[in-house]
Amino acid sequence: MSLRTRLILLSSLWILLIVVVFNVSLYFYISASTTLNETKLLWKKAQIILRNPEIHDSSNWTKPELLEDFKEPDMMVRIIAPNRDVVAGISTHVQLSGYPVVFRSNYYTDMVNDFGFRMLFLQVPIYDDDRQIGQLELGKALNVVSEWMKQLGTGLVIATGGVLAFALISGLVYTQIIIRPIRELLESMKAVRRNRTFVTLSPKITSQKDELGKLGQTFNEMIEALREHDEKQKQFVADASHELRTPLTVIESYTSLLHRWGANDPALREEALQAIQAETSRLKGLIQALLRLAELERMEAEISFQPVEAVALMRETAGRLSVAFERDLVVDAADERIVCWGEPEPLKQLFVIVLDNAVKYSRRPVRIRLSRERSEAVIVVKDEGIGIPEADIPHLFERFYRVDKMRHRSSGGTGLGLSIAKQIVERHNGSIRIRSRETRGTEVEIRLPLAEESS
């Protein structure tokens, strides 16, 4: 069963239930009100009859004219003796006289509908001083009320049917309005799957200020994100192919050269071997970086954070790089007890990437400052190197992007380091920002959430 059919049926049934409950309540309310009014009229009639002193003397009950003044159409008046005999009475309606004779010592009303119309009966005790000597019974055939209630019931049934028909027709209309954007969304999804193209919903749907409009906006945002991801993926594949092709071409060229001329020329052989080794090392680094990127993307759902002492980890990393590069890396911590919430190995790799860039492109000491601001650890790595042109800063975190001044093989860069660094920072719910000026140096600011024990 389609969603549209379910909506129509559910809404129609709900409306039908409301109308039925309302109509039944209205019918019984009018019926009860009408009965109450007729009962009051009978009670007033009984009071008028009981005001006659002759009624309270049982010797007068045999007089034919005793109740003659109270004769009315569709009406019955009778007096019942304690032995259940009808000792006096008048009736203008045959069915009223057929009501069972019952002697009661209390006030009593009854509504009967045995003959297709309503009959109302009222019984009132007759007293002589303090002794009950009989019972006055009044009956009235509510022919007009019965006919009117029958018409009311018929009208309510017709109204219920009309409302149901209206609910079905209106359901067809408004569900068409509701389902239209959903169908367009479905068709767009099918088009994306079938044609491998990214189709967005029309502004007519996304501009609506309701849940469907928000759904359409979310779908368009998702499609735009997929389109952007697809373009980046294609660019990544193209860049990776280019980056891999270069060292492989160099290796192939020198291998061919060795094959043809290397056996008789030691100098050429040494040059070729050094070039092959350098390109192989660079190729290895590039593949490791690509594998690391893939690993980070694969492990996004496998987060296992723990408290990490940022100052100790930074001192350890800076110490190793200082020895490896024979450079000064000065660590200045406002508080030795700065504990981040994260994973030790990825954070260590993050520090290595940032410090490695600072060391490569600066000949002066690199300064690292660690502090805390509110619930974040702030790590600032500052060098006094060649700096970065302002136009290149927005692209530094793109994969395989290199600033022209740095695009040389001797540095061994792959153009993936900062991309990996950004992914690690985002994985830790942090942020990374680079500020730089040409010939004035570069400053990298990393913000990471503090663990509860240090916040």
C-alpha positions as CSV (number, residue, x, y, z in Angstrom):
1,M,0.0,0.0,0.0
2,S,1.5,3.4,-1.0
3,L,2.1,6.2,1.4
4,R,-0.5,8.3,-0.3
5,T,-3.2,5.6,0.1
6,R,-2.3,5.2,3.8
7,L,-2.4,8.9,4.4
8,I,-5.9,9.2,2.7
9,L,-7.3,6.2,4.6
10,L,-5.9,7.3,8.0
11,S,-7.0,10.9,7.6
12,S,-10.4,9.8,6.4
13,L,-10.9,7.3,9.2
14,W,-9.8,9.9,11.8
15,I,-12.2,12.5,10.4
16,L,-15.0,9.8,10.3
17,L,-14.3,8.8,13.9
18,I,-14.5,12.5,15.0
19,V,-17.7,13.1,13.1
20,V,-19.4,9.9,14.3
21,V,-18.5,10.7,17.9
22,F,-19.7,14.2,17.5
23,N,-23.0,13.2,15.8
24,V,-23.7,10.4,18.3
25,S,-23.1,12.8,21.2
26,L,-25.3,15.4,19.6
27,Y,-28.1,12.9,18.9
28,F,-28.1,11.6,22.5
29,Y,-27.8,15.1,23.9
30,I,-30.8,16.3,22.0
31,S,-32.7,13.2,22.9
32,A,-31.9,13.6,26.6
33,S,-32.8,17.3,26.5
34,T,-36.1,16.6,24.7
35,T,-37.0,13.8,27.2
36,L,-36.2,16.1,30.1
37,N,-38.4,18.8,28.8
38,E,-41.3,16.5,28.2
39,T,-40.8,15.0,31.6
40,K,-41.1,18.5,33.1
41,L,-44.3,19.1,31.2
42,L,-45.8,15.8,32.5
43,W,-44.7,16.7,36.0
44,K,-46.4,20.1,35.8
45,K,-49.5,18.3,34.5
46,A,-49.4,15.9,37.4
47,Q,-49.2,18.8,39.9
48,I,-52.2,20.4,38.3
49,I,-54.2,17.2,38.6
50,L,-53.1,16.6,42.2
51,R,-54.3,20.1,43.2
52,N,-57.9,18.8,42.8
53,P,-59.1,17.7,46.3
54,E,-61.3,15.1,44.8
55,I,-58.3,13.2,43.6
56,H,-57.2,12.6,47.3
57,D,-60.5,10.9,48.2
58,S,-60.8,7.4,46.9
59,S,-64.6,7.5,46.9
60,N,-64.4,10.0,44.0
61,W,-62.3,7.8,41.7
62,T,-65.4,6.1,40.3
63,K,-66.8,9.4,38.9
64,P,-66.5,9.3,35.1
65,E,-65.9,13.1,35.0
66,L,-63.1,13.1,37.5
67,L,-60.3,13.1,34.9
68,E,-62.3,14.4,31.9
69,D,-60.9,17.9,32.2
70,F,-57.4,16.6,31.7
71,K,-58.0,14.9,28.4
72,E,-55.5,15.7,25.6
73,P,-54.4,14.2,22.3
74,D,-51.8,11.4,22.6
75,M,-52.3,11.4,26.3
76,M,-53.2,8.9,29.1
77,V,-54.2,9.7,32.7
78,R,-55.1,6.9,35.1
79,I,-55.3,6.2,38.8
80,I,-54.0,2.8,40.2
81,A,-55.2,1.4,43.5
82,P,-52.8,-0.4,45.8
83,N,-54.2,-3.7,44.6
84,R,-53.0,-2.8,41.0
85,D,-56.5,-2.1,39.7
86,V,-57.0,0.8,37.4
87,V,-59.9,2.6,39.2
88,A,-60.1,5.7,37.0
89,G,-58.6,6.7,33.7
90,I,-58.8,8.4,30.3
91,S,-56.7,7.7,27.2
92,T,-56.6,9.1,23.6
93,H,-53.9,6.7,22.5
94,V,-54.3,2.9,22.3
95,Q,-50.6,2.0,22.9
96,L,-50.4,4.0,26.0
97,S,-53.1,1.9,27.7
98,G,-51.1,-1.2,27.0
99,Y,-48.3,-0.1,29.4
100,P,-48.1,-2.6,32.3
101,V,-49.9,-1.7,35.5
102,V,-47.4,-1.4,38.4
103,F,-48.1,0.1,41.7
104,R,-45.2,2.0,43.2
105,S,-44.8,4.0,46.3
106,N,-42.2,6.5,44.9
107,Y,-41.9,8.9,42.0
108,Y,-41.0,7.2,38.7
109,T,-40.4,8.0,35.0
110,D,-39.9,5.7,32.1
111,M,-39.3,6.0,28.4
112,V,-40.6,3.2,26.1
113,N,-40.0,2.8,22.4
114,D,-41.7,-0.5,21.8
115,F,-44.0,0.5,18.8
116,G,-41.6,2.5,16.7
117,F,-42.2,5.8,18.6
118,R,-41.5,7.1,22.0
119,M,-43.8,6.9,25.0
120,L,-43.1,8.7,28.2
121,F,-44.6,7.7,31.5
122,L,-44.7,9.4,34.9
123,Q,-46.0,8.0,38.2
124,V,-46.7,10.0,41.3
125,P,-48.0,8.8,44.7
126,I,-51.5,10.0,45.8
127,Y,-51.8,10.7,49.5
128,D,-54.7,11.2,51.9
129,D,-53.1,13.0,54.8
130,D,-49.9,10.9,55.3
131,R,-51.2,7.7,53.9
132,Q,-50.7,6.7,50.2
133,I,-54.0,5.6,48.8
134,G,-53.2,5.2,45.2
135,Q,-50.9,6.2,42.3
136,L,-51.4,8.8,39.5
137,E,-49.9,7.7,36.2
138,L,-49.6,9.9,33.2
139,G,-48.4,8.7,29.7
140,K,-47.7,10.7,26.6
141,A,-47.0,9.5,23.1
142,L,-44.1,11.6,21.7
143,N,-45.0,11.2,18.0
144,V,-43.7,14.6,17.0
145,V,-40.5,14.2,18.9
146,S,-40.0,10.6,17.6
147,E,-40.5,11.8,14.0
148,W,-38.2,14.8,14.6
149,M,-35.5,12.6,16.1
150,K,-35.8,10.1,13.2
151,Q,-35.2,13.0,10.8
152,L,-32.3,14.2,12.9
153,G,-30.7,10.7,12.9
154,T,-31.2,10.5,9.1
155,G,-29.7,13.9,8.6
156,L,-26.7,13.1,10.8
157,V,-26.1,9.9,8.9
158,I,-26.2,11.7,5.6
159,A,-23.9,14.4,7.0
160,T,-21.5,11.7,8.2
161,G,-21.5,10.2,4.7
162,G,-20.9,13.6,3.2
163,V,-18.1,14.4,5.5
164,L,-16.5,11.1,4.7
165,A,-16.8,11.7,0.9
166,F,-15.4,15.2,1.4
167,A,-12.5,13.8,3.5
168,L,-11.7,11.3,0.7
169,I,-11.7,13.9,-2.0
170,S,-9.8,16.5,0.1
171,G,-7.4,13.7,1.0
172,L,-6.7,13.0,-2.6
173,V,-5.9,16.7,-3.1
174,Y,-3.8,17.5,-0.1
175,T,-1.9,14.2,-0.2
176,Q,-1.0,15.0,-3.8
177,I,0.4,18.3,-2.6
178,I,2.3,16.5,0.2
179,I,3.5,13.6,-1.9
180,R,4.7,15.7,-4.9
181,P,8.0,16.8,-3.3
182,I,8.6,13.3,-1.9
183,R,8.0,11.9,-5.4
184,E,10.4,14.4,-6.9
185,L,12.9,13.5,-4.2
186,L,12.5,9.8,-5.2
187,E,12.9,10.6,-8.8
188,S,16.0,12.6,-8.2
189,M,17.5,9.7,-6.2
190,K,16.7,7.3,-9.0
191,A,18.3,9.7,-11.5
192,V,21.4,9.9,-9.4
193,R,21.6,6.2,-9.2
194,R,20.7,5.6,-12.9
195,N,22.7,8.3,-14.6
196,R,25.4,8.8,-12.1
197,T,24.6,12.5,-12.1
198,F,23.9,14.8,-9.1
199,V,20.4,16.2,-9.5
200,T,19.0,18.7,-7.0
201,L,15.4,19.5,-6.1
202,S,13.7,22.6,-7.6
203,P,13.5,25.8,-5.5
204,K,9.7,25.5,-5.6
205,I,10.1,22.7,-3.0
206,T,13.1,23.8,-1.1
207,S,11.7,27.3,-0.6
208,Q,8.8,26.0,1.5
209,K,8.9,26.9,5.2
210,D,7.9,23.5,6.4
211,E,9.4,20.0,7.1
212,L,9.2,19.1,3.4
213,G,11.1,22.2,2.5
214,K,13.7,21.4,5.1
215,L,13.9,17.8,3.8
216,G,14.5,19.2,0.3
217,Q,17.1,21.6,1.5
218,T,18.9,18.7,3.4
219,F,18.7,16.6,0.2
220,N,20.2,19.3,-1.9
221,E,23.0,19.9,0.7
222,M,23.7,16.2,0.6
223,I,23.8,16.1,-3.2
224,E,26.1,19.2,-3.2
225,A,28.4,17.4,-0.6
226,L,28.4,14.3,-2.8
227,R,29.2,16.3,-5.9
228,E,32.0,18.1,-4.1
229,H,33.3,14.8,-2.7
230,D,33.1,13.2,-6.2
231,E,35.0,16.1,-7.7
232,K,37.6,15.9,-5.0
233,Q,37.9,12.2,-5.4
234,K,38.4,12.5,-9.2
235,Q,41.0,15.3,-8.5
236,F,42.6,13.1,-5.9
237,V,42.9,10.2,-8.3
238,A,44.3,12.5,-11.0
239,D,46.8,14.1,-8.7
240,A,47.8,10.7,-7.2
241,S,48.3,9.3,-10.7
242,H,50.5,12.3,-11.6
243,E,52.5,12.1,-8.4
244,L,53.1,8.4,-8.8
245,R,53.8,8.7,-12.5
246,T,56.8,11.1,-12.0
247,P,59.0,8.9,-9.7
248,L,58.0,5.8,-11.7
249,T,59.1,7.5,-14.9
250,V,62.4,8.6,-13.4
251,I,63.0,5.0,-12.1
252,E,62.1,3.6,-15.5
253,S,64.4,6.0,-17.3
254,Y,67.4,5.4,-15.1
255,T,66.8,1.6,-15.2
256,S,66.8,1.7,-19.0
257,L,69.9,3.9,-18.9
258,L,71.6,1.4,-16.7
259,H,70.6,-1.5,-18.9
260,R,72.1,0.2,-22.0
261,W,75.2,2.1,-20.7
262,G,75.6,1.5,-16.9
263,A,77.8,-1.6,-17.2
264,N,80.7,0.3,-18.7
265,D,80.3,3.7,-16.9
266,P,80.8,3.6,-13.1
267,A,79.9,7.3,-12.7
268,L,76.7,6.9,-14.7
269,R,75.8,3.8,-12.7
270,E,76.3,5.6,-9.4
271,E,74.2,8.5,-10.6
272,A,71.4,6.2,-11.7
273,L,71.4,4.2,-8.5
274,Q,71.2,7.4,-6.4
275,A,68.4,8.7,-8.5
276,I,66.5,5.4,-8.3
277,Q,67.0,5.2,-4.5
278,A,65.8,8.8,-4.0
279,E,62.7,8.3,-6.2
280,T,62.0,5.0,-4.5
281,S,62.2,6.6,-1.1
282,R,59.9,9.4,-2.3
283,L,57.5,6.9,-3.8
284,K,57.5,5.0,-0.5
285,G,56.7,8.1,1.4
286,L,53.9,9.0,-1.0
287,I,52.3,5.5,-0.7
288,Q,52.6,5.6,3.1
289,A,50.8,9.0,3.1
290,L,48.1,7.7,0.8
291,L,47.6,4.7,3.0
292,R,47.5,6.9,6.1
293,L,44.8,9.0,4.5
294,A,42.8,5.9,3.7
295,E,43.3,4.6,7.2
296,L,42.0,7.8,8.8
297,E,38.9,7.8,6.6
298,R,38.3,4.1,7.4
299,M,38.8,4.5,11.1
300,E,36.4,7.5,11.5
301,A,33.8,5.3,13.2
302,E,36.4,3.5,15.3
303,I,37.3,6.3,17.7
304,S,38.9,5.3,21.0
305,F,40.0,8.4,22.8
306,Q,41.9,8.6,26.1
307,P,43.6,11.4,28.1
308,V,46.9,12.4,26.4
309,E,49.5,14.6,28.0
310,A,50.1,17.1,25.2
311,V,53.2,18.8,26.7
312,A,55.0,15.5,27.3
313,L,54.1,14.2,23.8
314,M,55.2,17.5,22.2
315,R,58.5,17.5,24.1
316,E,59.2,13.9,23.0
317,T,58.4,14.6,19.3
318,A,60.3,17.8,19.2
319,G,63.3,16.1,20.9
320,R,63.5,13.4,18.3
321,L,63.2,15.8,15.3
322,S,65.7,18.1,16.9
323,V,68.3,15.3,16.9
324,A,67.3,14.1,13.4
325,F,67.5,17.5,11.8
326,E,70.2,19.0,14.1
327,R,67.9,22.0,14.7
328,D,66.7,23.9,17.8
329,L,63.0,23.2,18.6
330,V,62.1,25.2,21.7
331,V,59.0,24.0,23.7
332,D,57.4,26.6,26.0
333,A,54.5,25.3,28.1
334,A,52.4,27.6,30.3
335,D,51.3,24.5,32.3
336,E,53.0,21.1,32.2
337,R,49.7,19.4,33.0
338,I,47.8,20.0,29.7
339,V,45.8,16.9,29.0
340,C,44.0,16.5,25.7
341,W,41.3,14.0,24.8
342,G,42.4,12.0,21.9
343,E,44.5,9.2,20.5
344,P,48.3,9.3,21.2
345,E,49.6,8.0,17.8
346,P,47.5,10.2,15.5
347,L,48.4,13.2,17.7
348,K,52.0,12.4,17.6
349,Q,51.8,12.2,13.8
350,L,50.1,15.6,13.8
351,F,52.9,17.1,15.7
352,V,55.5,15.5,13.4
353,I,53.8,16.9,10.3
354,V,53.7,20.4,11.7
355,L,57.2,20.4,13.1
356,D,58.6,18.8,10.0
357,N,57.3,21.6,7.8
358,A,58.6,24.2,10.2
359,V,62.1,22.7,10.2
360,K,62.2,22.2,6.4
361,Y,61.4,25.8,5.4
362,S,63.2,27.7,8.2
363,R,66.8,27.9,9.2
364,R,66.2,29.6,12.5
365,P,65.0,27.9,15.8
366,V,61.4,26.8,15.8
367,R,59.3,27.8,18.8
368,I,56.4,25.8,20.2
369,R,54.0,27.3,22.7
370,L,51.4,25.3,24.6
371,S,48.6,26.8,26.7
372,R,45.0,26.4,27.6
373,E,42.0,28.6,26.8
374,R,38.7,27.6,28.5
375,S,38.1,24.0,27.5
376,E,40.8,23.8,24.8
377,A,44.5,23.2,24.5
378,V,46.2,25.7,22.2
379,I,49.4,24.6,20.5
380,V,51.2,27.2,18.4
381,V,54.2,26.3,16.2
382,K,56.1,29.4,14.9
383,D,59.0,29.5,12.5
384,E,60.9,32.4,11.0
385,G,61.3,30.8,7.5
386,I,60.4,31.8,4.0
387,G,56.7,32.2,4.7
388,I,53.8,31.5,2.4
389,P,52.1,33.8,-0.1
390,E,48.7,34.9,1.1
391,A,47.0,33.6,-2.0
392,D,48.2,30.0,-1.2
393,I,47.1,29.8,2.4
394,P,43.4,28.8,1.7
395,H,44.7,25.9,-0.4
396,L,47.3,24.5,2.0
397,F,45.1,21.7,3.3
398,E,44.2,20.4,-0.2
399,R,45.7,17.1,-1.2
400,F,48.9,17.3,-3.3
401,Y,48.9,21.1,-3.1
402,R,52.3,22.7,-2.9
403,V,53.3,26.3,-2.7
404,D,55.5,27.1,-5.7
405,K,58.5,28.1,-3.6
406,M,58.4,24.6,-2.0
407,R,57.8,22.6,-5.1
408,H,61.1,20.9,-5.4
409,R,62.2,17.3,-5.0
410,S,64.9,17.9,-2.5
411,S,62.4,18.6,0.3
412,G,60.8,15.2,-0.2
413,G,57.3,16.6,0.3
414,T,54.3,14.8,-1.1
415,G,51.7,17.5,-0.7
416,L,49.7,15.3,1.7
417,G,51.1,16.3,5.1
418,L,48.8,19.2,5.9
419,S,45.8,17.3,4.5
420,I,46.5,14.5,6.9
421,A,47.1,16.9,9.7
422,K,43.7,18.6,9.2
423,Q,42.0,15.2,9.1
424,I,43.6,14.2,12.4
425,V,42.5,17.5,14.0
426,E,38.9,17.2,12.8
427,R,38.8,13.6,14.0
428,H,39.6,15.0,17.4
429,N,36.9,17.7,17.2
430,G,39.6,20.4,17.0
431,S,40.7,23.1,14.6
432,I,43.9,24.1,12.8
433,R,44.8,27.5,11.4
434,I,47.8,28.8,9.5
435,R,49.0,32.4,9.5
436,S,52.0,33.4,7.4
437,R,53.7,36.3,5.6
438,E,56.4,35.9,2.9
439,T,59.9,36.2,4.3
440,R,58.5,36.7,7.8
441,G,57.7,33.1,8.8
442,T,54.7,30.9,9.5
443,E,52.6,30.3,12.5
444,V,50.4,27.1,12.9
445,E,47.7,27.2,15.6
446,I,46.1,23.9,16.7
447,R,43.2,23.7,19.1
448,L,42.2,20.4,20.8
449,P,39.6,19.7,23.4
450,L,40.9,19.2,26.9
451,A,40.2,16.1,28.9
452,E,37.9,16.6,31.9
453,E,40.7,16.1,34.4
454,S,42.6,19.1,33.1
455,S,39.8,21.5,32.2
